[in-house]
Amino acid sequence: MSIVKIGTVQTTCTASKAENLAKAIEQIRVAAAKGAQIVCLQELFTSLYFCDVEDHDNFLLAEAIPGPSTDALSPVAKKLGVVIIASLFEKRAQGLYHNTTAVIDADGAYLGKYRKMHIPDDPGFYEKFYFTPGDTGYRIFETKYAKIGVLICWDQWYPEAARITALMGAEILFYPTAIGWATTQNEETNVEQYNAWQTIQRSHAVANGVPVVSVNRVGFEADMQFWGGSFICNPFGTLLYKASHEAEETVVTEVNLEKSDYYRTHWPFLRDRRIDSYEPILKRFID
């Protein structure tokens, strides 16, 4: 199908996994009632963003995938006929954890998972303490409505990840995200950081000729103001939807997959790639 209706769920979170999961399910229902066919939830939606500190007790938040959350979401997906993209804290084995997104098809079937490849370690984002880098490789998922690629938050800064996922056949790139401003920052810094975040992702749409969907959380958690600003852009980077920086929003936006053929034909970046010249990119740095 050429027109796909995308539901984006931008919310605040609490310390209760049960409350967050129930809230997400309710907003999936809201999105479905508005016509959504694919619903994307924000990164680590079942909890507060716990990576702001290094605390071993936070490992108790992790779960198997598939597991309790996917078991709760699968019948919702089936009943509503929607694809669900669900970002979760995965316990793979004792002492082995990943930042992982599960994809559930519109018939309730669990299609698989993508484990976050790029793991940050910065003030307020101590993810290397919790997450082992992903080993699934980049993935696409053939859902009822589209072939989708799923990447996660810090992955969104890397054009290589978007390119590879698009080359695998992804028709839409999804980025569940949890990113915000330190409450000590000034307004100019906040604006510059958000603009960079949006610009890099819109550039992935342009370079690869596919729509990009980025879903972030909102609200204050500890010393962080999550900046919301979830958005969807078309294959040439034009904004189709942009959320506020403060409010919870569940919105449905139409994307036209046929536009990819139009833009890729008129701006043939894939045609003109010089793959014979790219070997140096495999080096950490070219000294």
N, C-alpha and C positions, 0 to 999 in steps of 0.2 A: 504494500500500500504506500502511496506517496505522502499522505498527510498522517502524521502521528501526533497525538495529543500528550504532552508531557506535564505531569504533575510534580511540582517542587514544594517540599515541605520544610520551611524555615521556622524553627521554634527555639524556645528556651528549654533548658533541662534542669532537673532537680537531682538530689542525691539518691532518689528512689528508682531503681531499675524498673520495678513494676509500674510506677506512675509514668515513666518515660515511654515504656513500651505501649501502655494503654493509650497514651496521648498520640503516639505515632500511628497506631491502628485507627484511632478516631479520625486523624487527619488524612489518612489514606482513604477512608470512607468519604470524607469531604471532597477530596480530589476526584475520586471515582464518580461521585454524584455530579461533578462539573464536567465529566466526560473524559477524564484522564485514562490513558491506556498504559502508560509507563509512569510509575511514581518513584522518585528518588528521594531518599532520606539523607540527612546530613551525617557527617562523619561521627562515629561513636555515639549514636543518638540515644543509647539506653542509659547513659550516665553523664555526669558532669565531665568536663575535660580534665581528667585526673593527671595528665602529663605535666601540669604546672609544677608538680613537686615529685621528688623521688621517694616513694613510700611503698614498702613491700606489701602493705595491707591492700593496696589497690589491685594487686594481682587476683584478689578474690572476685573482682568484677568480671573476670574472663570466663568464657564458656566455649564448649565445643561447637564447631560448625560442620555439618548441620547439628542442631541442638535445640535448646529451649526456645530461643528467639525465632529461629526459622520454623520450628514446629508451630509457633503461635501465628506467624505471618502467612504460612502456606495456605491454610484454609481461608484466610482473608483474601489472598490473591485469587484463589479459585472461585470463591463466592462472587467477587466483584469483577472478575475477568480482567485483572490488571497485573502487569509485571511490577515487581517490587525490587528495588535496589537498596540493600540493607547493610550498612557499615557497622561492624561489630568487633569487639575485643576477643580474639580467638585464643583459647588454650589448646594448643596442638598436642602437648604432652607435658609431663611434669617438668617445669623449668623452661618450657619453650612456648613462646607467645608471639602472635602476629597481630598487626592491624589489618583487618580483612573485611572485604565486602562480599556478601552472598547475593546471588541473583536468583529470584524465584519467578517462574514463568506464569502466564495468565491462567494456566490450568492447575496451579499450585505446585507444580514440579520444581524441585530444587535443581537448578542448572549447573551450579558449581560456585567456585569462589576465586577471587583475585586477592593476593596478598601484597600489601603496599611495598614497593621496591625501594623508594627513597625515604630514608628515615632521618628526620632532623634532630639536632641537639643544640638548642639555643635557650637563652633565659626564658622561662615560661613554657618551653616546648621540649621537655626532656624525654623525648620518645625513645632514644637509644637505650634508656634504662629499662624500658618495657618490651620493645618490639624487636624481634629478629627480622632482618631484611627479607622480603618476600622471595620465594623460590618457585612460584608458579609460572614465572615469565609473564609477559604481557598477554592478555587474553581478550577474546571476543566471545559474546554469548548470543546464540541465535534464538531470540525470543519470538513470540507470536507476531509482534508488530514491527520488529526491526532487528538487525544485527548491531549489537551495542558493544562499545568498549568501555570498561570501567577502570579508572585510575583513582588515586586517593590523595587529596590534599597536597603534600609536599611534592608529589609526582607532577603537579600542575605547572611547576616552574621549569620542567625539563622538556624541551622540544623533541628530544630523541624518543621519549616515552609516547608522546602523542603521535609522532610519525610512525613508529613501529606498529602501534595499535591500529592506526588508520590503514597502513599497508596490509594488515591482516584482514581487512574488509569491514572494519567498524563503520557503520553509517551514522552513528551519533557517539560523541565522547561525553561520558559522565564523570564528574568530579565531586564526590561527597567530601566535605571540607569542614574543618574547625580552625578558624583563624581570626585573630582580633588585634586590638590595639592595647598596649600597656596604658593603664589609666594615668600614668605620669607624662605621657607624650603630649606635645602641643598639636593644635589643629592642623597646621601645615604638614607635619610629619604624617599624621593620620591620613590626610587626603592623598599625599604622595604614595603611601604604602598601598592604599586601596586601589588607586589608579594603576599602579604597577601590577598588582594581582589580577585585575580585570584585563589589562592590556596583554599580558603574557598569554592568557587563556584565549582571548579573542584572536591572537596571532596564530594559535594552533588551528583555529577554525579556518583562517585564511590560507595558511600554508598547506593544509590537508584537504580543504574543500568539504568539510563536514560541520554540522551544527555542534556546538559545545554547550553543555548544561553543567552549571556549577552551583552547588547547594551548600550554604553555610549556616551556622547557628547564630543566634542573637542572645543578648543579655549579658549581665555582669556575673562573672565567676572569679572569686578571689581578686587578683589585681588585673584582670583582663576584661575588656569590653569586646565581646565578639561582635564583629562588624556587619553581620548579615550581608546585605548587598548581593544575595543570590541572583544569578542572571542566566539567560539563555541568549545565544547569538546564532545567526544564520551562518551558512558556509563561507560568507565573505566578511564575517566579523560584525555585522550590524546587530545591534541589540534589539531583541524581540521582547524582552522582559527584564526589568531590574527591580529587585526588592528594596525595601527601606533598610536603613542601618539600625533601626530600633525595634520594629514591630515583628510579631509573628505573622507569617503569611503562608497560606496554601493556595497556590495559583496554578491554573492550567493554561499552557501555551501551545499553540499549534506550530509544528515545524514541517516544512515541505521537503521531503527527501529528494525529490526530483531536482531541486535547486543545486544539489551537489554536482550533477552532470552538467548543468548550465555553467556554473562557475569553473569547474575543472576543464571544460572545453574552451572557455573564453580566457582563462588565466591558467595555462597548462603547466603548472609547476611540477606535477608528477612526470609529465612527458620530458621535461628538460633537466631532470635530476642527473647529475654526473656521478653515478654510483661507482664508476671506476676511480674516482678521485677522493673517496671518502675514508680510505683506510686510516689516515692519521687520527680520526676521531676516536679510535680505540685506545689511544694513549691518554694517560692522565693529564699530561701537559707536554707541549712540544718545546723542549728546551733548546 
